[in-house]
């Protein structure tokens, strides 16, 4: 999508013969939960077109998904059982549920399927092997299907067993949701209205390095916030106090800054910061008067001056891509930067700009779909 080479031709679901076959479908059901109640079923609804096609074509549908971060072991609060009930309500037909995603429980439930039936397996992340992209676990997952359908747009970037490993064992295709989102991104990012602005935040430079390198070839301006900004500041010799620093990424940050300069891309870092001595919800905050952070302080959000010039750039842009928060937004005292960017993005959309918001959050209680806003 951000590559000058011809796009890879991906097989589409509608090009596959699925009648009577077990379709193993990776979906993104990492929905926001409050207890056992689903607060927003948007991610479930977005998969209905793919599922209805498979049902109408007589496939035996086996759904795999994750919810939250259960740290590689079963945790009842992260069970997908409530999701199965909600999906059944939306499809207006029963959705079976298996207590595990591999092994005897899964195999028995899969064996009982008839054409048009739908089964949801338990949370993939109840097994540490999922995020480790373990080869044996991927092979065990693949035993549940005759073909693989990727329809989890929000998980495409993860090299996990259910997204990368399983493709080595089954013929596959992309579902209607992934088709729609990839076509939109190809159209917008391949030929954007300008100015084209990217806002990148989050904790780690290492997580966003490839994205930053590609963006430098596409955008007119690049705004960097969140904890990753401290590594970029350190790369320029600016004091960052006790803020999060990826020492092994300093050279990479320097290379991004240099590439932006060579490509005539405006690369902007926070001009001021909200800081604390200790990261806790009721910590006393202080706003720095410059880019540097005192030795005993920790940066937790972008400051008011940075918010102001970020907003100015957003208001002038015609295409805006945002990935990653500006601070520790899970704590209200450190959420002002992220909230201000979100508000500015909404205002830009209202004035006709194309806005794309990608990424997730640390917990399913606050997570929202990573679909483009249009």
C-alpha positions in Angstrom: 0.0 0.0 0.0 2.9 2.3 0.6 5.2 0.8 -2.0 6.1 1.9 -5.5 6.1 -1.7 -6.7 3.0 -3.3 -8.2 0.5 -4.4 -5.5 0.5 -8.1 -4.7 -2.4 -9.9 -6.3 -4.4 -11.4 -3.4 -7.0 -14.1 -4.0 -10.5 -12.9 -3.1 -13.1 -15.0 -1.3 -15.5 -14.8 -4.2 -12.9 -16.5 -6.4 -12.9 -19.6 -4.2 -15.2 -22.7 -4.2 -16.2 -23.2 -0.6 -19.3 -25.5 -0.8 -19.0 -28.3 1.7 -15.6 -27.2 2.8 -14.4 -26.1 6.3 -13.6 -22.4 6.0 -11.2 -21.3 8.7 -11.9 -17.6 9.0 -9.7 -15.2 11.0 -11.8 -12.3 12.3 -11.2 -9.4 14.5 -13.6 -9.7 17.5 -11.4 -7.8 19.9 -14.5 -5.8 21.0 -14.8 -3.4 24.0 -16.3 -5.3 26.9 -17.8 -4.3 30.3 -17.9 -7.4 32.3 -19.6 -10.0 30.0 -21.4 -7.3 28.1 -20.3 -6.1 24.6 -20.3 -2.3 24.6 -19.8 -1.9 20.8 -20.5 -4.7 18.3 -19.1 -2.8 15.2 -16.2 -5.3 14.7 -18.7 -8.2 14.7 -21.1 -6.4 12.3 -18.2 -5.7 9.9 -17.7 -9.4 9.3 -21.3 -10.2 8.4 -21.0 -9.8 4.6 -18.2 -12.4 4.6 -20.0 -14.8 6.9 -23.3 -14.5 5.0 -21.6 -15.3 1.7 -20.0 -18.4 3.2 -23.3 -19.5 4.7 -25.2 -19.0 1.4 -22.4 -20.9 -0.4 -22.7 -23.9 2.0 -19.4 -23.7 3.7 -18.8 -25.0 7.2 -17.6 -21.9 9.0 -14.9 -22.0 11.8 -14.1 -18.6 13.2 -10.9 -17.8 15.1 -10.2 -14.5 16.9 -8.6 -13.0 20.0 -9.9 -10.7 22.8 -7.7 -8.6 25.0 -4.3 -9.6 26.4 -4.7 -12.7 28.6 -0.9 -13.4 28.6 -1.0 -16.8 27.0 -3.3 -18.5 29.5 -7.1 -18.8 29.9 -8.8 -15.9 31.7 -12.6 -16.0 32.0 -13.0 -12.3 31.5 -11.4 -12.6 28.0 -13.6 -15.5 26.8 -15.2 -15.1 23.4 -18.4 -16.9 24.5 -20.4 -13.6 24.8 -19.3 -12.8 21.2 -20.7 -16.1 19.9 -24.1 -15.1 21.4 -24.0 -11.7 19.9 -23.0 -13.0 16.5 -25.8 -15.5 16.6 -28.2 -12.6 17.3 -26.9 -10.6 14.3 -26.9 -13.6 11.9 -30.3 -14.7 13.2 -29.1 -18.3 13.6 -27.3 -20.3 16.2 -23.5 -19.9 16.5 -21.8 -22.8 18.2 -18.9 -22.2 20.6 -15.9 -24.4 21.5 -14.1 -24.1 24.8 -10.7 -24.2 23.0 -9.2 -23.2 19.6 -7.1 -26.4 19.2 -7.2 -29.9 20.5 -10.1 -32.3 21.2 -12.7 -29.6 22.1 -12.1 -27.7 18.9 -11.9 -30.9 16.7 -15.1 -32.3 18.1 -17.0 -29.1 17.5 -15.6 -28.7 14.0 -16.5 -32.3 13.1 -20.2 -31.7 14.1 -20.6 -28.8 11.6 -22.9 -29.1 8.6 -22.9 -26.9 5.5 -24.0 -23.3 6.5 -23.2 -23.9 10.2 -21.1 -21.3 12.1 -18.7 -22.1 15.0 -16.6 -19.7 17.0 -13.5 -21.1 18.8 -12.2 -19.8 22.1 -9.7 -17.0 22.4 -6.5 -17.7 20.4 -4.5 -15.8 23.0 -5.3 -18.3 25.7 -2.2 -20.0 24.1 1.1 -18.2 24.3 2.0 -20.0 21.0 -0.4 -17.7 19.1 1.6 -14.5 19.5 4.9 -16.4 19.2 3.8 -17.6 15.8 4.6 -21.2 16.9 4.8 -23.5 14.0 3.1 -26.5 15.8 0.3 -24.3 17.0 -0.3 -22.9 13.5 -0.5 -26.4 12.2 -3.0 -27.4 14.9 -5.2 -24.4 14.0 -5.0 -25.3 10.3 -6.4 -28.8 11.1 -9.7 -27.0 11.7 -10.1 -26.0 8.1 -9.8 -26.9 4.4 -9.1 -23.4 3.4 -8.3 -20.1 5.2 -10.1 -16.7 4.9 -8.4 -13.6 6.3 -10.9 -11.0 7.3 -9.2 -9.5 10.4 -8.1 -6.2 9.0 -7.1 -4.9 12.5 -4.7 -7.9 12.9 -3.1 -8.0 9.4 0.1 -6.4 10.7 0.7 -9.1 13.3 3.0 -12.0 12.5 1.0 -14.4 14.7 0.1 -18.1 14.2 -3.4 -17.3 13.2 -2.4 -14.6 10.6 0.9 -15.7 9.2 1.6 -19.3 10.4 -1.6 -20.9 9.3 -1.2 -19.6 5.7 1.6 -22.1 5.2 -0.8 -25.0 5.6 -4.0 -24.0 3.8 -5.0 -22.3 0.5 -6.3 -18.9 1.3 -8.1 -15.7 0.3 -9.1 -12.3 1.8 -12.7 -11.7 2.9 -14.9 -8.8 2.0 -13.9 -6.6 4.9 -10.2 -6.8 4.2 -10.9 -6.3 0.5 -12.8 -3.1 1.2 -10.1 -1.6 3.5 -7.2 -2.5 1.3 -8.9 -1.0 -1.8 -9.6 2.2 0.2 -6.0 2.5 1.5 -4.6 1.8 -2.0 -6.7 4.6 -3.5 -6.1 7.2 -0.8 -2.4 6.6 0.0 -1.4 5.8 -3.5 -2.9 9.0 -4.9 -3.6 11.3 -1.9 -5.0 14.8 -1.9 -2.4 17.1 -0.6 -1.1 18.3 1.8 -0.7 14.7 3.1 0.0 14.6 6.8 1.0 11.7 9.0 0.8 11.7 12.8 2.6 8.9 14.5 2.6 8.2 18.2 2.7 5.2 20.5 5.5 3.8 22.7 8.2 2.3 20.5 10.1 3.5 17.4 10.9 -0.2 16.7 7.2 -0.9 16.2 6.8 1.8 13.6 10.1 1.9 11.9 9.0 0.4 8.6 5.9 2.6 8.5 7.9 5.7 9.2 10.4 4.9 6.4 7.5 4.4 3.9 5.7 7.5 5.1 8.8 9.6 4.4 8.3 8.7 0.7 4.7 9.7 0.6 3.8 12.5 3.0 4.3 16.3 3.1 4.6 16.5 6.9 5.3 14.1 9.6 4.3 14.8 13.2 5.8 12.5 15.9 4.3 12.3 19.4 3.9 9.7 22.1 6.7 8.0 24.0 8.5 7.3 20.7 9.1 11.0 20.4 11.6 10.9 23.3 13.9 8.6 21.3 13.8 11.0 18.4 14.6 13.9 20.7 17.5 12.0 22.3 18.8 11.3 18.7 19.1 15.1 18.4 20.9 15.5 21.7 17.9 16.9 23.6 17.6 15.9 27.3 14.5 13.7 27.9 14.9 13.2 31.7 13.6 9.7 32.8 11.3 9.4 29.8 11.0 6.1 27.9 14.0 5.7 25.6 14.9 3.0 23.1 18.7 3.4 23.1 19.1 0.8 20.3 16.8 2.8 18.1 18.6 6.1 18.3 20.5 5.5 15.0 17.2 4.5 13.4 15.6 7.7 14.6 18.5 9.7 13.2 18.1 7.9 9.8 14.3 8.8 9.7 15.0 12.4 10.4 17.7 12.5 7.7 15.4 10.7 5.2 12.6 13.2 5.9 15.1 16.1 5.3 16.3 14.6 2.0 12.7 14.0 0.8 11.8 17.6 1.8 9.3 16.2 4.3 8.6 18.5 7.3 9.4 16.4 10.4 8.1 17.9 13.7 8.7 16.8 17.2 7.0 18.0 20.4 8.0 21.5 21.5 6.8 21.0 25.1 5.7 18.1 27.3 3.4 17.2 30.2 5.7 15.6 32.8 5.5 13.8 36.1 8.0 12.5 38.7 6.1 9.2 38.9 3.6 7.6 36.5 0.3 7.4 38.5 -3.2 8.7 37.9 -3.0 11.4 40.6 0.6 12.5 40.0 1.3 16.2 40.0 2.0 17.4 36.4 4.3 20.0 35.1 4.5 21.4 31.6 8.0 22.1 30.2 8.8 25.4 28.6 10.9 23.8 25.9 11.7 20.5 24.1 14.0 19.3 26.9 12.8 17.5 30.0 14.3 18.0 33.4 16.5 15.0 34.6 14.1 13.9 37.4 10.9 14.1 35.2 9.1 11.7 32.9 7.2 12.8 29.8 3.6 11.5 29.6 1.9 13.6 27.0 2.5 16.4 24.5 2.2 19.9 25.9 -0.2 22.7 25.0 2.1 24.4 22.5 2.6 21.1 20.7 -1.2 20.5 20.7 -1.6 23.9 19.1 0.7 23.4 16.2 -0.4 19.8 15.6 -4.0 21.2 15.3 -2.8 23.8 12.9 -1.2 21.2 10.6 -4.2 19.0 10.8 -6.5 21.9 9.8 -4.5 22.6 6.7 -4.1 19.0 5.5 -6.4 17.2 2.9 -5.3 13.7 3.7 -4.4 12.7 7.3 -3.1 9.4 8.6 -2.9 8.9 12.4 -1.5 5.9 14.2 -0.7 5.8 17.9 -1.6 8.0 21.0 0.2 11.1 22.0 0.6 10.1 25.6 -0.5 7.7 28.3 -4.1 8.3 27.3 -5.4 5.5 29.6 -4.9 7.9 32.5 -7.3 11.0 32.0 -4.6 13.4 33.2 -2.3 12.4 30.4 -5.0 12.1 27.6 -5.3 15.8 26.5 -2.9 15.4 23.6 -4.6 12.3 22.1 -8.1 13.8 22.7 -7.1 17.1 21.0 -5.7 15.3 17.9 -8.9 13.2 17.7 -11.1 16.3 17.9 -9.0 18.0 15.2 -9.2 14.9 13.0 -13.0 14.9 13.4 -13.2 18.6 12.4 -10.9 18.0 9.4 -13.2 15.2 8.3 -16.2 17.5 8.6 -14.5 20.0 6.3 -13.9 17.4 3.6 -10.4 16.0 4.4 -9.8 12.3 4.2 -8.8 10.9 7.6 -7.4 7.5 8.3 -7.1 6.3 11.9 -5.2 3.1 12.6 -4.1 1.1 15.6 -5.6 -0.2 18.8 -5.3 0.2 22.6 -3.9 -1.8 25.5 -7.2 -3.1 26.7 -10.5 -4.3 25.2 -12.5 -2.1 27.4 -11.4 1.0 25.5 -10.5 -0.4 22.1 -12.2 0.8 19.0 -12.1 -0.4 15.4 -9.0 0.4 13.4 -11.0 1.1 10.3 -10.5 4.2 8.2 -12.7 7.2 8.9 -14.1 8.6 5.7 
